[in-house]
Amino acid sequence: MALANHIGHDKRGNKTYVRDAEGNEIVETVEERIRDVQNGTPYYRTIEVKQKIEDDNTRHIARAFRDWLVAR
């Protein structure tokens, strides 16, 4: 049995993000593939964007359960 103490949003439905010990939101850099057009020809390129980490541990609970099932 598991209890999710962070589900990605508060009781009002506002998204919540992971914070450090000082209360600052943690930001990570990820690569994102975007579609662009140059001289009328579409192409894809990769850019780096910074985004906040959503405070949601429900995926971790599901992953731990799957690992537990395999280990049985």
C-alpha positions in Angstrom: 0.0 0.0 0.0 1.2 3.5 -0.8 0.2 7.0 0.0 0.8 9.8 -2.5 1.6 13.0 -0.6 2.3 15.1 -3.7 0.0 14.7 -6.7 1.0 17.7 -8.9 -1.7 20.2 -7.8 -3.1 21.7 -4.7 -6.7 21.6 -3.5 -7.7 24.5 -5.8 -6.3 22.7 -8.8 -3.2 24.9 -9.2 0.0 23.1 -10.3 2.6 22.5 -7.7 6.4 22.3 -8.3 9.3 20.7 -6.5 11.1 23.2 -4.2 14.6 23.2 -2.6 15.2 23.7 1.1 15.0 27.4 0.8 11.6 27.3 -1.0 12.8 28.1 -4.5 11.2 26.2 -7.4 13.7 23.8 -9.0 14.2 24.3 -12.7 15.7 21.7 -15.2 16.9 22.0 -18.7 15.3 19.7 -21.3 15.6 19.3 -25.0 12.5 20.0 -27.0 12.0 19.3 -30.7 10.1 22.0 -32.5 8.9 22.5 -36.1 10.1 25.5 -37.9 9.8 26.9 -41.5 12.6 28.4 -43.5 12.1 29.7 -47.0 8.8 27.8 -47.2 10.3 24.5 -46.2 9.4 22.9 -42.9 12.0 21.3 -40.8 12.6 20.2 -37.2 15.2 21.4 -34.8 16.1 20.8 -31.2 16.2 23.6 -28.6 16.9 23.6 -24.9 14.2 24.9 -22.7 14.1 25.4 -18.9 11.0 24.1 -17.1 9.9 23.6 -13.5 9.6 20.1 -12.1 6.1 19.1 -11.3 5.7 17.9 -7.7 3.9 14.6 -8.5 5.0 11.3 -7.0 2.2 9.1 -8.3 4.4 7.9 -11.2 7.0 6.9 -8.7 4.5 4.8 -6.7 3.3 3.0 -9.9 7.0 2.3 -10.9 7.8 0.9 -7.4 4.7 -1.3 -7.6 5.8 -2.7 -11.0 9.3 -3.3 -9.7 7.8 -5.1 -6.7 5.7 -7.3 -8.9 8.7 -8.3 -11.0 10.7 -9.1 -7.9 8.1 -11.5 -6.5 
